[in-house]
């Protein structure tokens, strides 16, 4: 799931780069669509990370800190 999400984000970032290079469409519909989809995917990625961190923490798998 995470790899699929990362791939979608990379594709949208490439599409966004192409829109910037080509210049936005007249009414900005394409640009707004790409930005909205990127925000949605970023939120989904953040949610997955939070769930993973909570699962690992509840299982005692994550120890935060530095060793001296």
C-alpha positions in Angstrom: 0.0 0.0 0.0 2.8 2.4 0.9 4.7 1.8 -2.3 1.6 2.3 -4.4 0.9 5.5 -2.6 4.5 6.7 -3.1 4.3 5.9 -6.8 1.0 7.9 -7.2 2.6 10.8 -5.4 5.7 10.7 -7.6 3.5 10.5 -10.8 1.5 13.6 -9.6 4.7 15.5 -8.8 6.0 14.7 -12.3 2.6 15.9 -13.8 2.8 19.0 -11.7 6.3 19.7 -12.9 5.1 19.3 -16.5 2.2 21.7 -16.0 4.7 24.3 -14.6 7.0 23.8 -17.5 4.2 24.0 -20.1 2.4 26.8 -18.3 -0.9 26.3 -16.5 -4.1 25.8 -18.4 -6.3 28.9 -18.9 -8.6 28.4 -15.9 -6.1 26.4 -13.7 -8.4 23.4 -13.5 -5.5 20.9 -14.1 -3.3 22.6 -11.5 -6.0 22.7 -8.9 -6.8 19.0 -9.6 -3.2 17.9 -9.2 -2.7 20.0 -6.0 -6.0 18.6 -4.4 -5.0 15.0 -5.3 -1.5 15.5 -3.9 -2.9 16.9 -0.6 -5.3 13.9 -0.4 -2.5 11.4 -1.0 -0.2 13.2 1.5 -2.9 13.0 4.2 -3.4 9.4 3.4 0.4 8.8 3.7 0.5 10.7 7.0 -2.3 8.7 8.4 -0.6 5.4 7.4 2.6 6.6 9.1 0.7 7.5 12.3 -1.0 4.1 12.3 2.3 2.4 11.9 4.0 4.4 14.6 1.1 3.8 17.0 1.1 0.1 16.3 4.9 -0.1 16.8 4.7 2.0 20.0 1.9 -0.1 21.5 4.0 -3.2 20.8 7.1 -1.7 22.4 8.9 -1.6 19.1 10.0 2.0 19.0 12.5 3.6 21.3 13.2 7.2 20.7 16.3 8.9 22.0 20.0 9.0 21.6 22.6 6.8 23.2 25.5 8.6 24.7 
